[in-house]
């Protein structure tokens, strides 16, 4: 009884801190001030991986549970302020929190190198004497779910991870590309189209980061200069006829906002990108996942549609039934409280807070000395 009361109180303090952001809270005061240190892995036969470690003072000498936090597309990597705040908050719950730097994600690039770096990070983490190797989890966000989910189908990740939290994840890259480029979705019984932002949708950053997929050409430098201009100003006019056929086809795919044209434009790029899209789509290997998952998604996510998480939850026959939370309390992975009207408060905020309570309680239980269940 006392244990449940403590979990409830600690969960309430944790959620209050999430809502407060950087403002002072009781949770920050009681949880302590995490010590953040920078390290580089030294695993034989593997390339070094830079990572931050967040650790709060802890009574006793028993090994503690640990989390690896996998960031998504962000040029700041582990220095992203949202990621930094989350890692500190999780450390105050009692986790030893590792946040590795994923070079491909920093360049808005999808590739298997980040998955290998995740393996390396887990090897280094589970060798630490202060970490309980039987209580290690992975927490991934947005496109960071790609290396995390693919990793969960392979050793040594699968053998070292007892649970994973996937927030706003990408499951089928082709469907996600159609959604993020055109706003259209058709999956798991949901069909429609959302309005896309004119600016700041990152499509040109994504193209620039994945130029390695198409053959080199004598126009490549000018093409990259053009993409730099498009990143700075999406309305920048471009005459693409001077570029190679591959460069033109990829430009047309990324530039297109019409769902009716997507499939044809995608087929034009498939000689260069088809194998990569398949390799970067966890939907093709999800049957090999055996790890317990908690799957979260924003109902109004503009980066990855919530049906990606529904599809993930139904595609793992060899894993325990996942806990799935689709809430309207976040915009992609950023907290978004809708106070505009009473109906929004009662229809979105209150249900979202109940769901957030369940997530927080499970994180508290998972970190408690008796092993919890998602």
N, C-alpha and C positions, 0 to 999 in steps of 0.2 A: 504493500500500500504506500509506504513511504517512498519507495523507488518510483512508483507511478506519479506521485505528487511532484517529486523532484523533476521528472521528465516533463511534466506539464508546465511547471513554472519555468524551466529552462527553455522550453519551446516558445512560450509566450515572450520571454525576454529576447530570444533570437529573432522572432518575427517583428517585434517592436524595433529591433535594431535594423532589420532590413528596410522597414518603412522610414526610419530616421535618417538613413544614409550616413553621412559623416558627423552628424550631430551627436553630442554626448548622450550616452544611455547607460542604464544600470548594467546591461549586458557587457558593454565595453569595460566598465569598471570592474565587474566581477570576473570576467573572462581573462583579464590580464592583457598585457601589451605584448603581442607576438614579436619574437625576435626573428628578423628576416635576414638570411644569409645567402650568399651567392656561391654556387659550386659548379664544377665541371666533372662529368662522369669520367671514369678511367676503367672501362670494361675491356678486357682483352679481345682484340679482333673487331672492335666496334669503334665507329667514329665518336669523338667526344660530344656530349650534349650539355649545354649550359642550362642550369635550372636554379630557381629560388626555392628555399626551404623556409616555411613558416612554422615556428614552434613556440608555444606558450609554456610558461613555467608549470610544472606538474609535480604533484606529491607522489612519492613512491618511485620505485625503480622498475616496475613491470613494463614490458614492451607495450607500446600504444598502437591504436589503429592509425592507418595512414590513407591519404587520398592523393591521387595524381589528377591535377586539373589540366584539361586539354583545351587550350584557347582555339577560337575560330579565326576567321580572316580579320587580322588587325596588324597594321604596320608596326604598332608598338610592341607586339608580342607580350612577354610577361610584364612589361611596363605599362600596359593598358590599365588605366585607373580603375575601371570596373572589375577587372580580373584581380588586381591588387587588393581591392576592398573585399571581394568575395573570399580570397585566400585567407586574409586576416580574420574574417568572420568565422570561417570554418575552423581555423586554428583555435579560436576562443572556445569553440565547442569541445575541443580536446583532441582534434585530429592533428597529426603531423602532416602538413600539406606541402606537396611538391608541385611546383609549376614549371615544367620544362619549356624551353624556347623551341618552337617549331619553325624552322627557316622557310619552309614552303608556304605555310599558312601566312607568315608575315608578308610574303610576296603575292598573296591572293592566288596561290598555286595549289593544285591538288596533285599529290603524288605519293608513292609508296615510301619515300625517304622518311617522311614524318612518322609513318607507322613503325619503321625500324627504330627511329629515335624514341618512340614510346616504349618499345621493348627494352631498349637500353636503359631508359629512365627507371622502369620497373625493376630491372635486375639490380640497379644501384640502390634503389629504395629498400628492397626486401633484404638486402645484405646489411642494412643498418642494425646495430644491436638494440636501438630504442624502438624499433618497429616490429609489431606483431605480424609476421608474414601471412598468417591465416586471416587477417582482418584488413585487407588492402582493397580499396575501391578506386574506380575511375569516374571522374566527373567531366563530361564533355559538352561543348556548346556549339550550336549551329553547324557549320561545315567541319568543325573539329570532331563531329560524330563519325565522319568517314574513317579516319585512321583508327579511332577508338573501336568502332563496331567491327571493322575488318580485323583489327588486332585480336578481338575476343574470339575469333574463329581459329586462331593460330597459337602455337606455343612460341615464346614462353608467356605471352600475355594471359591466355586462358587459364594456365595453371597457377597464376599469381594473383588473380582478381576474383574476389568473392562476390562483388556486386558492382553495378555501374549505373550512373545517373546520366541520362541523355536528354538534353534540353534544346528544343528547337532544331532537331537533327535532320540531316539529309539522308534519305534512304535509297531513292532511285534518282540518280543524277540527271537522266534525260527529262524526267517529269519536273524535277526541280528547276532545270534550266528553262523549260517552257514557262513555268510559273514566274520565275524571277525576271524573265525577259519580256513576257507578254501579259502576265497577270492571270492567265487561264489555268484552271485545274479541273481534273476529271479523274477521281480516284476514290475508292472505298464508299461509293454511293453518293459522293459529293461532286457537284459540277457547277462551274460558274467562272466568273472573272472579276478580279478586283482592279481598282484604279492604281496605276503605278505612279510613283513620283517622277517628275520631269528631271529633277537633279538628285544627286547623291544616291543613286541606286547601284553604284559600284560596278556596273557592267564593263566599263572600259578598263578599270583596274584588273578585273578578272581576265579580260582578254590579254592585257599586257603581261600578266603574271603567267599565262599559259602558252606563250608564243613558241615554247619549245616543241609543241605538238606538230607543227607544220614545218616543211622543209625550208632550209635556209635559202635566201635569194639575194640578188644584188641590190634589191630595194629594201632589205630588212631595216637598215638604219633609218631610212626616211619613214618607214612604216612605224617604227617605235617612236620617232619624233611626233608623228601624227597622233599616236595613241596618248602621248604625254599631253598634247594640246587638248585632246578629247577629255582626258581626266580633269584637266583644269577648267574646261568649258565644253560641256556636252553638245552645245549648239554649234560648235566649231565646224564649218563646212569642209567636206572632204571630197576630192575627186579620186576614186579608188581605181580607176582604169589603168593607172600607171604601175600598179602593184601586181605581184604574181597571182596566178589563179587561186592558190591556196589562201593567200592573204585576203583576196577579195571575198572568197566564199565565207571565211570565218568572220570577216567584217560584216557581211550582210546578215549572217545569223545573229550576231550580237546586237546589231543596230535595229533589227526588226522588232516591232511591238504588236504585230498582227498575229493572233493565234492561228488563223487560217493558213498563213504562210510558213509557220514554224516547221512542220514536218518536212516539206520540200527543201527548205534551207538547211535543215539538219542533215538530210540525206546527202546534200552537196558536200558537207564537211566530214561525213562519216569515214571516207578513206583515211583521213588524218586523225580523227578524234574518236571513232567508233570503239576501238579496242580500249582506249583510255576511259571513256564513259563507262564501259562495262566493268573495267577493273576498279573504278572509283565508286561503284554503286553497291553498297552493302546488301541490297536486295538479292543479289546473285549468290551470296554465301551465308545468308542469315540462318539457314537450316543447321549450320554448324555451331551456332551460339548455344552455350549451355549455362551461361551466367545469369544470375538474377538481375533484372533490370527495373529501374523506375524511369518512366518515360514522361517527360513534361513538354508541353507545347503551348504557345500563345495562339488563341483562337483567331487573332487578327495579324498573325505574322506575315510580313511582306518579303521576307528573305527565303523562308522555306514554309510550305503550306502545312497546316496541322494534320492533313491526311497522310503525310509522310510518317508521322508517328503512329497513326492508326495502322498503317500498312506494316510497319515494323512490329507492332504488338501482336499481329496476327500471322507473322511469318517465321516464328521460332518454335517449331514443334518439339525441340529437344531441350528447351529452357523452361524453368518454372514460369507459371503465368505472371506476366509483368504487371506492375501497378502503373496505370495510365492516367495522367491528369492533363486535361485540356482546359485551360483557364483564360480568362480575359483580363488578367491582372498585369500582364506584361505586353510590351510591344517588342516582338522578337525576343531578346533576352534582357531588355531593360524594363524596370518596374514602371508601370503606367497606371495610376489610380484615376478613375473617371468620376469626378465629383460634380459633373455638369448639371445633373438633375437628380431628383429623388428616384426616378425609375432606373437611371444608370447606377445609382448607389445600391439600390436593392437588387437589381438584376445582374450586376457585374461585380461590384466591389465586395458585397457581403458573401456571395458564393465563392468568389476568388479567395477571400480571406480564409474560408473554411478549407479550401483546397490547399492553400499555402500552409495552414496549420498541419494538415496531414503530411505534407512534405517535410516540414520542420521537425515534426515529431519522429518521423522515420529516421532522419539524420541524427537526431539526439539518441534514439534507441540503438542505431547502428554503431554509434561511437561509445555507448555505455560499456561498462566492464563486462556485463553479461551480453552476449552477442544477440543483437536484435534481428528482426526480419523486416524486409521491405514489404 
